[in-house]
Amino acid sequence: MESEAQAVNGTSPSPKQVFFFDIDNCLYPKSTPLPSHPLNPTRSLTLNSGARVHDLMAELIDKYFATHLSLPYEDAVRLHKEYYQNYGLAIEGLVRHHQIDPLEYNAKVDDALPLDDIIKPREDLKKLLRDIDTSKVRLWLFTNAYVNHAKRVVKLLEIEDFFEGVTYCDYAAPRLMCKPHEEAYEKAMREAGVERRGDCYFVDDSYQNCKKAQEIGWNVAHLVEEGVKSPRTQACKFQISHLDELRTCFPEVFKKPETSSE
């Protein structure tokens, strides 16, 4: 991965199409299990032995709400859910309504995740990315996380070299810009160097993020893992349970199988 937002300023946009990949709960499964003792034992978390990385992230956010807003735990959980539903990102609600420092939040939540013990390289993911025809399509990361977390995850997955850049939510900026707000998608297009919305492909596990992407004209697949409740109505044209199904949704972006010449 060459840069957070690879150099496109002052040059003509790339003629290639761009495939945008979400990171968390997408490039690694939401159901990824936790190790036996993921955090320092002094942290009083309530996760059970079957907990997943998704549960740990949610618990750290709930704990942050409870501690920094002086809320009973049940109210913290409710408010976290409300902000996520309203803004697509819990931190946006915290910044808007409570003047929380986003970088401090990042240090206590995303950077506190023991990812080294949880996220491991996946050969099926590497093969999928290798099979995309990068002579036609650029690969780009598009996440609501801060850049530190984004780089950390793709490094642990050993896939950073597949992607030409990353569009992230800049927690240091005066105003947060994140999915599913349309300006976040526009920012991703600018940074990836693509002009036409129809030249954008996208996969994400968030219903709202996929719904908005389809509304603005992107080609979208909503990742709903097995075991996750399926939405009543699909967010977009394609709904998949595994990333490998992208081959069927968007065959045009993958390398054609080599045929033997006998």
MOZIBEL-V286276 format. One record per residue. N is the residue number from 0. RES is the residue in one small letter. SS is DSSP state (h for helix, s for strand, l for the rest). Layout:
N/RES/SS  N/RES/SS
This chain:
0/m/l  1/e/l  2/s/s  3/e/l  4/a/l  5/q/l  6/a/l  7/v/l  8/n/l  9/g/l  10/t/l  11/s/l  12/p/l  13/s/l  14/p/l  15/k/l  16/q/s  17/v/s  18/f/s  19/f/s  20/f/s  21/d/l  22/i/l  23/d/l  24/n/l  25/c/l  26/l/l  27/y/l  28/p/l  29/k/l  30/s/l  31/t/l  32/p/s  33/l/l  34/p/l  35/s/l  36/h/l  37/p/l  38/l/l  39/n/l  40/p/l  41/t/l  42/r/l  43/s/l  44/l/l  45/t/l  46/l/l  47/n/l  48/s/l  49/g/l  50/a/l  51/r/s  52/v/h  53/h/h  54/d/h  55/l/h  56/m/h  57/a/h  58/e/h  59/l/h  60/i/h  61/d/h  62/k/h  63/y/h  64/f/h  65/a/h  66/t/h  67/h/h  68/l/l  69/s/l  70/l/l  71/p/l  72/y/h  73/e/h  74/d/h  75/a/h  76/v/h  77/r/h  78/l/h  79/h/h  80/k/h  81/e/h  82/y/h  83/y/h  84/q/h  85/n/h  86/y/h  87/g/l  88/l/l  89/a/h  90/i/h  91/e/h  92/g/h  93/l/h  94/v/h  95/r/h  96/h/h  97/h/h  98/q/l  99/i/l  100/d/l  101/p/h  102/l/h  103/e/h  104/y/h  105/n/h  106/a/h  107/k/h  108/v/l  109/d/h  110/d/h  111/a/h  112/l/l  113/p/l  114/l/h  115/d/h  116/d/h  117/i/l  118/i/l  119/k/l  120/p/l  121/r/l  122/e/h  123/d/h  124/l/h  125/k/h  126/k/h  127/l/h  128/l/h  129/r/h  130/d/l  131/i/s  132/d/l  133/t/l  134/s/l  135/k/l  136/v/s  137/r/s  138/l/s  139/w/s  140/l/s  141/f/s  142/t/l  143/n/l  144/a/l  145/y/l  146/v/h  147/n/h  148/h/h  149/a/h  150/k/h  151/r/h  152/v/h  153/v/h  154/k/h  155/l/h  156/l/l  157/e/l  158/i/l  159/e/h  160/d/h  161/f/h  162/f/l  163/e/l  164/g/s  165/v/s  166/t/s  167/y/l  168/c/l  169/d/l  170/y/l  171/a/l  172/a/l  173/p/l  174/r/l  175/l/l  176/m/l  177/c/l  178/k/l  179/p/l  180/h/l  181/e/h  182/e/h  183/a/h  184/y/h  185/e/h  186/k/h  187/a/h  188/m/h  189/r/h  190/e/h  191/a/h  192/g/l  193/v/l  194/e/l  195/r/l  196/r/h  197/g/h  198/d/h  199/c/s  200/y/s  201/f/s  202/v/s  203/d/s  204/d/l  205/s/l  206/y/h  207/q/h  208/n/h  209/c/h  210/k/h  211/k/h  212/a/h  213/q/h  214/e/h  215/i/l  216/g/l  217/w/l  218/n/s  219/v/s  220/a/s  221/h/s  222/l/s  223/v/l  224/e/l  225/e/l  226/g/l  227/v/l  228/k/l  229/s/l  230/p/l  231/r/l  232/t/l  233/q/l  234/a/l  235/c/l  236/k/l  237/f/s  238/q/s  239/i/s  240/s/l  241/h/l  242/l/h  243/d/h  244/e/h  245/l/h  246/r/h  247/t/h  248/c/h  249/f/l  250/p/h  251/e/h  252/v/h  253/f/s  254/k/l  255/k/l  256/p/l  257/e/l  258/t/l  259/s/l  260/s/l  261/e/l
